[in-house]
Amino acid sequence: MIWLDYAMLLIPGLAVTIWAQSRIVRALGEGSRVEAGSGLRGAEVARDLLIAGGVGDVSVEPAVGELANHYDARNRVLRLSPAVHDGRTLAAAAIAAHQAGHALQDAAGYPGRLVRNAVVPLAELGSQVVWMLMTAGLLLGMFRLVVLAIAGFSLLVALQLLNVPVELDASRRGRRLLISTGLTSPDEEPTVARVLNASAWVHVAACLTGLPVLLYRLTRPRAGRLVP
């Protein structure tokens, strides 16, 4: 059955989705239950790290949405979700440090930042195109559109995976400054490290979030009626 062939193509990505999501949820859950010893809000942590890293021209602002944490390189603004901006937990401190790490990359001229600046917008746009192709292919019974959508989705996953080293580097930069400034104690460091490492996979997990839906659509009976 053709739908089964499609499903087999998506299984590796589904495995990555489950792994990334579970890692993120577990790390954030652990870090969100522990108050940071510094007593600082995430926004204050970010500002202190930026200053310590020699980046004084980046502002820190609240963002709308719980998953809106990002560094805007064009406007030199670090935007944090309400839970991170005002939170005083280890998770808030770690996520703020991760985003500050991106600002530090920008200031240092880190080459990988160019990959990130290109991949993230491209992935957001590409995901919309992929779902349009998939929907059209399933509704019209057009095999080629479905194959093209799967190929596009696979490319998006590959692009996001290319971005992982950049995200890991941002976490490493943030982690080093948290330790050197004393904002994270030795007892807190293991939990913060887990949140920072999980933060590097957020974009990949976000890209793959729609994979189970895609798999469901492909395994519906009507998908089996697609013809090449």
Summary of the structure (lengths in Angstrom):
residues: 228
radius of gyration: 19.8
end to end distance: 12.4
largest distance: 62.2
contacts: 785
relative contact order: 0.19
helix: 72%
strand: 7%
